[in-house]
């Protein structure tokens, strides 16, 4: 990444209207025939934030993005962009750009021509749009490739061109609808870092849709977890992972354990639980229980142990494979003690106390 990446924009996107949300939605509802896609969503996204809409298929995340973009009209509720109500504004009149999983590049045009296209439509002078397009190419680390055609690029490179084409228009908000979904795992992980770096360089508000929990945790400033057309929780990656607000969030983001103890409905992550070897004693203040290892799952860097507890319930315990895990695969059926610190659990409200 070069030092002049931010020079594509005349000023950081957070400079104007930093005291109000970049996006605010209130009471947003949308149905398709008998299917309720969004059931009264309220949400605020801050200026300059990398904000992710995370959820399974059918949760409403893409519908919410399309409503912000203007590709769908809400049945009820309002959408504000920088304090301006845009609920009835057509897509072309909204100061947003969208990057899709399908790169939608013009195959007969060079990369520079693709990136310049939106500026040409806006009648930006030729010299100025060429300068901005070159800077955008530099920003996404494709310097010197401007005369190539899309067919001459890899999938990851084409995705970078699509990103440059959107950013060069200097929108208030950039919407990204699962843009890395078509890439293989290694390339997708590399592009996650690229997107995060670019977003921080230009300061534009990014709203990113994904069903990939690891992707959301690694890239986002904040995450909204959606389920069944509603927002289950909004928080930083650490908050939604360490302190899930609902059973759904606990189960959807990573692997979690739900257990009832002392009248508490609580969750604890597998990596927080210690598997005590032999006569080893738990740490001071730790809560310890006994059980039987029902199953063992080898996952490369760590091994999962599924433990049926004598006091009731079942927990997944994760242990890092610092040495050979061969012996771990033979312990199914063995009795074991496990322990965790009470502060590593998180209580999830139930009934009238739930959100």
C-alpha positions in Angstrom: 0.0 0.0 0.0 1.4 3.4 -0.9 1.5 6.5 1.2 -0.6 8.5 -1.2 -3.6 6.1 -1.3 -5.9 8.5 0.5 -5.3 11.2 -2.2 -8.0 9.7 -4.3 -10.4 11.6 -2.1 -10.2 15.4 -1.6 -10.7 15.0 2.1 -11.5 12.2 4.5 -15.0 11.0 4.3 -15.5 11.6 8.0 -14.8 15.3 7.8 -18.4 16.3 6.8 -21.2 15.5 9.2 -19.0 13.6 11.5 -21.5 14.4 14.3 -24.3 12.4 12.7 -24.6 8.9 11.5 -23.4 8.0 8.0 -26.5 5.8 7.7 -29.5 5.7 10.0 -32.5 3.4 9.4 -35.6 3.5 11.5 -38.5 0.9 11.6 -37.4 -0.5 8.3 -39.7 -3.2 7.0 -39.7 -5.2 3.7 -41.7 -8.2 2.6 -41.7 -10.3 -0.6 -45.2 -11.9 -1.0 -45.6 -13.8 2.3 -41.9 -13.7 3.2 -40.9 -11.0 5.8 -37.3 -10.1 4.8 -37.0 -7.2 7.4 -39.3 -6.9 10.4 -38.7 -3.4 11.8 -34.9 -2.8 11.8 -33.3 0.2 13.6 -29.6 0.8 12.9 -27.0 3.5 13.0 -23.7 3.3 11.1 -20.9 5.8 12.0 -18.9 7.9 9.5 -15.7 6.2 8.4 -16.6 2.9 9.9 -16.1 -0.6 8.4 -19.5 -2.0 9.3 -20.6 -5.6 8.6 -24.0 -7.0 8.2 -23.6 -10.7 9.2 -26.1 -13.5 9.1 -27.2 -16.8 7.4 -29.1 -17.0 4.2 -32.5 -15.4 4.5 -31.6 -13.3 7.5 -32.3 -10.0 5.7 -28.7 -8.7 5.4 -28.7 -8.4 1.6 -32.2 -6.9 1.6 -31.1 -4.3 4.0 -28.1 -3.4 1.8 -30.3 -3.2 -1.3 -32.7 -0.9 0.5 -29.8 1.4 1.4 -28.6 1.3 -2.2 -32.1 2.1 -3.5 -32.5 -1.1 -5.5 -35.6 -2.0 -3.3 -38.2 0.3 -1.7 -39.2 -0.2 1.9 -42.7 -1.1 2.9 -42.3 1.1 6.0 -39.6 3.0 7.8 -36.9 5.5 6.8 -33.4 5.5 5.5 -31.1 8.5 6.1 -27.7 9.1 4.4 -25.7 11.8 6.3 -28.9 13.1 7.9 -30.8 13.3 4.6 -33.9 11.1 4.2 -33.3 9.1 1.0 -36.1 6.5 1.4 -37.7 7.6 -1.9 -34.6 8.7 -3.7 -33.7 6.6 -6.8 -30.4 4.7 -6.8 -28.6 7.0 -9.2 -29.3 10.0 -7.0 -27.9 8.5 -3.8 -24.3 9.2 -2.9 -23.4 5.5 -2.6 -21.6 2.9 -4.7 -22.1 -0.9 -4.6 -19.5 -3.6 -5.2 -21.1 -7.0 -6.0 -19.7 -10.6 -6.0 -20.1 -10.4 -9.8 -17.4 -7.8 -10.7 -19.4 -6.5 -13.7 -16.4 -5.2 -15.5 -16.6 -4.2 -19.2 -14.6 -6.9 -20.9 -13.7 -4.8 -24.0 -12.3 -1.9 -21.9 -8.9 -1.6 -20.3 -8.7 -1.4 -16.5 -8.2 2.3 -16.6 -11.2 2.8 -18.8 -13.3 0.6 -16.5 -12.3 2.6 -13.5 -12.8 5.9 -15.3 -16.3 5.0 -16.5 -18.3 6.5 -13.7 -16.2 9.7 -13.8 -16.8 10.0 -17.6 -20.6 9.7 -17.0 -20.3 12.6 -14.5 -18.3 14.5 -17.2 -15.2 14.9 -15.1 -12.4 16.3 -17.3 -10.2 13.7 -19.0 -7.0 14.6 -17.3 -8.5 14.7 -13.9 -10.3 11.3 -14.3 -7.1 9.7 -15.6 -5.2 11.0 -12.6 -7.8 9.7 -10.1 -8.0 6.3 -11.9 -4.2 5.9 -11.7 -4.2 6.7 -8.0 -7.0 4.2 -7.5 -5.0 1.5 -9.3 -2.1 2.3 -7.1 -4.3 2.1 -4.0 -5.4 -1.4 -4.9 -1.8 -2.4 -5.8 -2.3 -2.8 -9.5 0.2 -0.1 -10.6 1.3 -0.4 -14.2 -1.6 -2.8 -15.2 -4.0 -0.1 -16.4 -3.9 -1.1 -20.1 -4.7 -4.7 -19.5 -8.2 -6.2 -20.1 -10.2 -7.9 -17.3 -9.7 -11.3 -19.0 -6.0 -11.0 -18.4 -6.4 -10.8 -14.6 -7.0 -13.3 -11.8 -10.2 -13.3 -9.8 -8.6 -11.4 -7.0 -7.2 -8.7 -9.3 -10.6 -8.2 -11.0 -12.1 -7.8 -7.5 -9.5 -5.0 -6.8 -10.5 -3.3 -10.1 -14.2 -3.4 -9.1 -13.2 -1.8 -5.7 -11.1 0.9 -7.4 -13.9 1.7 -9.8 -16.3 2.2 -6.9 -13.9 4.2 -4.7 -12.8 6.6 -7.5 -16.3 8.1 -7.5 -15.8 9.3 -3.9 -19.1 8.1 -2.5 -20.3 8.9 1.0 -20.8 5.1 1.6 -19.5 2.1 -0.2 -21.8 -1.0 -0.1 -20.2 -4.4 -0.6 -22.4 -7.4 -1.2 -20.3 -10.6 -0.4 -17.6 -9.4 -2.9 -15.2 -12.1 -1.9 -17.6 -15.1 -2.1 -16.3 -16.4 -5.4 -12.6 -16.5 -4.4 -10.8 -19.5 -3.0 -10.0 -19.5 0.8 -6.4 -18.3 0.6 -7.1 -15.5 -1.9 -10.2 -14.5 0.1 -8.1 -14.1 3.3 -5.6 -12.0 1.4 -8.4 -9.8 0.0 -9.8 -9.3 3.5 -6.6 -7.6 4.5 -6.6 -5.6 1.3 -10.1 -4.3 1.8 -9.5 -3.4 5.5 -6.3 -1.5 4.5 -8.0 0.4 1.6 -11.0 1.4 3.8 -8.7 2.8 6.5 -6.7 4.7 3.8 -9.6 6.4 2.2 -11.8 6.8 5.2 -15.1 6.0 3.3 -17.8 4.3 5.3 -17.9 0.6 4.2 -21.1 -1.5 4.7 -20.2 -5.1 4.1 -22.5 -8.1 3.7 -21.3 -11.6 4.5 -22.3 -14.9 6.0 -18.7 -15.7 6.9 -18.2 -15.2 10.6 -14.4 -15.2 10.5 -14.5 -12.6 7.7 -16.7 -10.4 9.8 -14.5 -10.7 12.9 -11.3 -10.0 11.1 -12.3 -6.9 9.1 -15.0 -5.0 11.0 -15.1 -2.1 13.3 -18.6 -3.2 14.3 -20.9 -6.0 13.3 -24.7 -6.3 13.2 -25.8 -9.9 13.5 -29.1 -10.5 11.7 -31.5 -13.4 12.0 -35.0 -13.8 10.6 -35.3 -10.2 9.5 -34.2 -8.7 12.8 -31.0 -7.5 14.4 -29.9 -9.8 17.2 -26.9 -7.8 18.3 -24.7 -4.9 17.3 -21.2 -4.6 18.7 -17.5 -4.8 18.1 -16.0 -8.1 17.0 -14.8 -8.6 20.5 -18.2 -7.8 22.0 -20.3 -10.2 19.8 -17.7 -13.0 20.2 -16.9 -12.7 23.9 -20.3 -11.4 25.1 -23.0 -12.7 22.7 -26.4 -11.2 23.6 -28.6 -14.1 22.4 -28.4 -17.8 21.9 -28.4 -17.3 18.2 -25.3 -15.0 18.3 -23.5 -17.4 20.6 -24.1 -20.3 18.2 -23.7 -18.6 14.9 -20.4 -16.8 15.6 -17.7 -19.4 16.0 -18.3 -22.4 18.3 -19.9 -21.8 21.6 -21.2 -23.7 24.6 -24.6 -23.0 26.1 -25.0 -24.4 29.6 -27.4 -24.0 32.6 -25.7 -23.6 36.0 -27.0 -22.1 39.3 -30.0 -20.6 37.5 -27.9 -18.9 34.9 -28.2 -19.5 31.1 -24.6 -18.9 30.0 -22.1 -19.4 27.3 -18.4 -20.1 27.3 -16.1 -20.5 24.3 -14.3 -23.8 23.8 -10.8 -22.2 24.0 -11.6 -20.8 27.4 -12.0 -24.3 29.0 -9.0 -26.3 30.3 -8.8 -30.0 30.0 -7.1 -31.1 33.2 -4.5 -33.8 32.7 -4.2 -36.6 35.3 -4.2 -35.2 38.9 -3.7 -31.6 37.8 -5.6 -29.1 39.9 -7.7 -26.3 38.5 -6.4 -22.7 38.9 -7.5 -20.8 42.0 -11.1 -19.7 41.7 -11.9 -21.9 38.7 -15.1 -23.8 38.3 -14.3 -27.5 37.7 -16.6 -30.4 36.6 -16.2 -34.0 35.6 -17.5 -35.9 32.6 -16.8 -38.3 29.7 -15.2 -37.5 26.4 -17.9 -38.5 23.9 -16.0 -37.6 20.7 -12.7 -36.2 19.4 -12.4 -34.0 16.3 -9.0 -33.2 14.8 -9.0 -29.7 13.1 -5.3 -29.2 12.3 -4.1 -26.4 14.6 -6.3 -27.6 17.4 -8.4 -30.6 18.6 -12.0 -30.5 19.7 -13.2 -32.7 22.6 -16.9 -33.1 23.1 -17.5 -33.7 26.8 -20.7 -35.0 28.4 -20.8 -33.6 31.9 -21.9 -35.5 34.9 -23.9 -32.5 36.2 -25.8 -32.4 32.9 -25.1 -30.8 29.5 -22.4 -31.1 27.0 -19.4 -28.8 26.3 -16.9 -28.5 23.4 -13.3 -28.0 24.6 -10.6 -26.9 22.2 -6.9 -27.6 22.8 -4.1 -26.2 20.7 -2.0 -28.9 19.0 1.4 -27.7 20.3 2.7 -31.2 19.8 1.5 -34.3 17.9 -2.2 -34.8 18.4 -2.1 -38.5 17.6 -2.6 -39.6 21.2 -5.6 -37.3 21.5 -7.6 -39.2 18.9 -7.6 -42.3 21.2 -9.2 -40.8 24.3 -12.9 -41.0 23.4 -14.7 -42.7 26.2 -12.2 -41.6 28.9 -13.3 -39.8 32.0 -12.0 -36.3 32.4 -12.0 -33.1 34.5 -12.5 -29.7 32.9 -12.3 -26.2 34.4 -12.9 -22.6 33.5 -12.8 -19.2 35.2 -16.2 -17.8 36.0 -15.2 -14.5 34.5 -14.8 -16.2 31.1 -18.6 -17.0 30.9 -21.2 -14.7 29.6 -24.8 -14.8 30.9 -27.5 -14.6 28.1 -30.8 -13.1 29.3 -33.9 -15.3 28.9 -37.6 -14.6 29.0 -38.6 -11.1 30.0 -35.0 -10.1 30.6 -34.1 -11.0 26.9 -33.7 -8.2 24.4 
